[in-house]
């Protein structure tokens, strides 16, 4: 039989009082008693067929096409950063940062307005040197950097498999891995995507390269992550991160550097006037030594 002196402590514990309350009740050590509740749910036989992988891929293709078709124009701020010496002894160092206001409108209009530019001073740099990392923003609303492996034309080149299903709130997230079908396609990327089944669009992607796609200049792109966010009813890119290793030390960049892009302050389908794109200055083009990333086909 449980000693009577222990009963008040059990009642206090069940009432959810704190440790100080126990200490006031009685001095000396107090043992906490925890009861684990157990329950069972009867099994339910589900006879409905599971959605096949092929059908999921078809739905993703349709979802991405719908996402793109709903975008008539968009405005956002793009921040491009390059951090060098990410694997060296000196520690990471911000090399340059560019902030631009981007305007895009169907079918073929795009404009970038530079808001801020920082570049670490380099006394050895000549005026005509242009070895940097930059981004091109095309007029298209498609985001090939996210969907390249899940476009209908790519299905012959990649192999897919479902590696996870996760519940997020009241809807399901599929995690799908992809890799080249041919063992000889060592320069093609592989990776995983997260598909939101509510809109059937890719909301996150992680990409790996077995071999460098540009071995003459780059030793490898160890990992690239692309993320999307939802603005109103539209999924748009929010972040891109990549760590790049060079075959030989690049001027200013070194052997390894991180390339990052952040997209924010979206305004979508605001009926941008055509006059906004009239006489817009052409985008700055880098030299042959530049590493460039295209966004929007």
C-alpha positions in Angstrom: 0.0 0.0 0.0 1.3 3.5 -0.9 2.3 5.5 2.2 -0.1 8.3 3.0 2.6 10.9 2.9 3.1 10.2 -0.8 -0.5 10.7 -1.8 -0.5 14.5 -1.7 2.6 14.6 -3.9 0.9 12.4 -6.5 -2.2 14.6 -6.5 0.0 17.7 -6.9 1.9 16.1 -9.8 -1.3 15.1 -11.6 -2.6 18.7 -11.1 0.3 19.9 -13.2 2.0 22.0 -10.5 5.6 22.9 -10.8 8.6 21.6 -8.9 8.7 24.5 -6.4 5.1 23.6 -5.4 6.3 20.1 -4.6 9.2 21.5 -2.6 6.8 23.5 -0.5 4.6 20.4 0.2 7.4 18.4 1.8 11.1 18.6 2.1 13.4 15.8 0.9 13.5 13.9 -2.4 10.4 13.4 -4.4 9.8 10.8 -7.1 7.9 11.7 -10.2 5.4 9.0 -11.4 4.5 8.9 -15.1 1.8 6.8 -16.5 1.8 6.0 -20.2 -1.6 5.9 -21.9 -2.0 3.2 -24.6 -4.6 2.9 -27.2 -5.3 0.8 -30.3 -7.0 1.7 -33.6 -8.6 -1.1 -35.6 -7.1 -1.7 -39.0 -8.9 -0.5 -42.1 -8.4 -2.2 -45.4 -8.0 0.4 -48.2 -8.9 -0.9 -51.6 -8.3 2.2 -53.6 -5.2 1.9 -55.8 -2.2 4.0 -54.9 -1.2 6.8 -57.2 1.6 5.5 -59.5 4.9 7.3 -59.9 4.1 7.9 -63.6 0.9 9.7 -62.7 2.7 11.8 -60.1 5.2 12.9 -62.7 2.4 13.8 -65.1 0.7 15.8 -62.4 3.9 17.7 -61.6 4.4 18.6 -65.2 0.8 19.9 -65.4 1.2 21.7 -62.1 4.4 23.4 -63.2 2.8 24.4 -66.5 -0.2 25.9 -64.7 2.1 27.8 -62.3 3.9 29.4 -65.2 0.8 30.2 -67.2 -0.7 32.2 -64.3 2.2 34.6 -64.2 1.7 37.6 -66.5 4.2 39.9 -64.9 6.3 40.1 -61.8 8.6 42.4 -59.9 11.1 41.3 -57.2 14.4 42.2 -55.6 17.3 39.9 -56.4 20.3 39.8 -54.1 23.4 38.0 -55.5 26.3 37.2 -53.1 29.6 35.6 -53.6 31.7 34.5 -50.6 35.2 33.2 -51.2 37.7 31.3 -49.1 34.9 29.1 -47.8 37.4 26.1 -47.3 40.6 28.1 -46.6 42.3 29.0 -43.4 41.4 32.6 -43.6 37.7 32.0 -43.2 34.8 33.0 -45.4 35.0 36.5 -46.9 32.3 38.5 -48.8 33.7 39.2 -52.2 30.8 41.1 -53.7 27.1 41.7 -53.3 24.7 43.0 -55.9 21.1 44.0 -55.2 18.8 44.6 -58.2 15.1 45.4 -58.9 13.9 42.9 -61.5 10.9 43.6 -63.8 9.5 40.8 -66.1 6.5 40.8 -68.3 5.1 38.4 -70.9 6.0 37.6 -73.6 9.5 39.0 -73.9 10.2 41.9 -71.6 12.7 42.1 -68.8 14.6 44.8 -67.0 17.1 44.9 -64.2 17.7 48.1 -62.2 20.8 48.1 -60.1 20.1 49.3 -56.5 23.3 48.5 -54.7 26.7 47.0 -55.5 29.6 46.1 -53.2 32.9 44.7 -54.3 35.9 44.1 -52.0 38.7 46.3 -53.2 41.6 44.6 -54.9 44.7 46.7 -55.5 46.0 44.1 -58.0 42.8 44.2 -60.2 43.0 45.9 -63.5 40.2 48.1 -64.8 39.5 45.7 -67.7 39.3 42.6 -65.5 35.9 41.1 -65.2 36.3 37.7 -63.6 33.2 37.4 -61.5 30.0 35.6 -60.8 26.8 37.1 -62.1 23.1 36.3 -62.9 21.0 36.8 -66.0 17.3 37.4 -65.7 15.4 36.4 -68.8 11.8 37.4 -69.6 10.3 34.0 -69.2 8.3 32.9 -66.1 9.5 29.3 -66.3 12.2 28.3 -63.8 14.3 25.6 -65.6 16.8 25.6 -62.8 14.0 24.0 -60.7 12.1 21.9 -63.2 14.8 20.7 -65.7 14.5 17.0 -64.7 10.7 17.0 -64.5 9.8 18.5 -67.8 8.1 16.0 -70.2 11.0 16.0 -72.6 13.4 15.0 -69.8 11.6 11.8 -68.8 13.6 9.8 -71.3 16.8 10.9 -69.7 16.2 10.4 -66.0 15.1 7.7 -63.6 12.8 8.5 -60.7 11.8 7.0 -57.4 9.7 8.0 -54.4 11.9 8.2 -51.3 9.5 9.7 -48.9 6.0 10.8 -48.1 5.4 13.4 -45.4 2.3 15.1 -44.0 2.5 18.9 -43.7 -0.6 20.2 -42.1 -3.5 18.9 -44.1 -1.7 17.9 -47.3 1.0 15.6 -48.5 4.6 16.2 -49.6 6.3 13.8 -51.9 10.1 13.5 -51.9 11.2 12.2 -55.3 14.8 11.3 -56.2 16.1 11.5 -59.8 19.2 10.4 -61.5 20.4 10.0 -65.2 19.3 6.7 -66.8 22.7 6.3 -68.5 25.7 5.3 -66.5 27.8 7.3 -69.0 26.0 10.6 -68.2 28.5 11.4 -65.4 28.2 15.1 -66.1 24.4 15.2 -65.7 23.0 16.1 -62.2 21.1 14.0 -59.8 19.2 14.9 -56.7 15.9 15.1 -54.9 12.8 17.4 -55.1 10.0 18.1 -52.6 6.6 18.2 -54.3 3.6 19.9 -52.7 0.6 17.8 -53.7 -1.8 20.6 -53.1 -0.6 22.5 -56.2 1.7 19.8 -57.6 4.7 22.0 -57.9 8.3 21.6 -56.8 8.9 23.6 -53.6 12.5 22.5 -52.9 15.3 20.9 -54.8 18.8 19.6 -53.9 21.1 18.8 -56.8 24.4 17.0 -56.9 26.9 16.5 -59.7 28.9 13.3 -59.9 31.5 15.0 -62.2 32.0 18.6 -63.0 29.8 19.8 -65.9 32.7 22.2 -66.9 35.8 20.2 -65.9 38.2 22.6 -67.6 37.3 25.4 -65.2 35.3 23.9 -62.3 36.4 20.9 -60.2 32.9 20.4 -59.0 29.6 21.7 -57.8 29.2 19.7 -54.6 25.7 20.7 -53.8 23.1 23.1 -55.0 19.8 23.9 -53.2 16.9 25.8 -54.7 13.9 26.8 -52.6 10.5 28.3 -53.5 8.0 30.3 -51.5 4.3 31.0 -52.0 3.3 34.6 -52.7 -0.5 34.8 -52.7 -1.5 31.9 -55.0 1.8 31.7 -56.8 4.9 29.7 -56.2 8.1 31.6 -56.9 11.8 31.2 -56.2 13.1 32.4 -52.9 16.7 31.2 -52.6 19.5 29.4 -54.4 22.7 28.3 -52.8 25.7 26.5 -54.4 29.2 25.7 -53.3 31.6 25.7 -56.3 35.2 24.4 -56.4 37.5 25.6 -59.2 40.0 23.4 -61.0 42.7 26.1 -60.6 42.6 29.2 -58.4 40.5 31.8 -60.1 41.4 35.5 -59.9 39.6 37.0 -56.9 37.5 33.8 -56.3 40.1 31.4 -55.2 39.7 27.6 -55.3 36.3 27.4 -53.6 33.4 29.9 -53.2 29.8 30.0 -52.3 27.3 31.5 -54.7 23.9 32.6 -53.3 20.8 34.3 -54.7 17.9 35.5 -52.6 14.6 36.7 -54.1 12.2 38.9 -52.0 9.5 41.7 -52.2 7.5 40.0 -54.9 4.7 41.8 -56.7 2.8 39.6 -59.1 0.4 40.5 -62.0 0.3 44.2 -61.3 -0.1 45.1 -65.0 3.3 46.6 -65.5 3.3 49.2 -68.3 5.2 48.7 -71.5 6.9 52.1 -71.0 8.8 50.6 -68.0 10.8 48.5 -70.5 11.3 51.2 -73.2 14.9 52.2 -73.7 16.0 50.1 -70.8 19.8 49.7 -70.7 21.1 46.3 -71.8 22.2 43.9 -69.0 25.9 44.0 -68.1 27.8 41.1 -69.7 30.8 39.6 -68.2 34.0 38.4 -70.0 34.8 34.9 -70.9 36.2 34.3 -67.4 32.9 35.0 -65.7 30.6 32.4 -64.2 27.0 33.2 -65.0 23.7 31.8 -63.8 20.5 32.2 -65.9 17.1 32.6 -64.2 14.0 32.5 -66.3 14.0 31.1 -69.8 
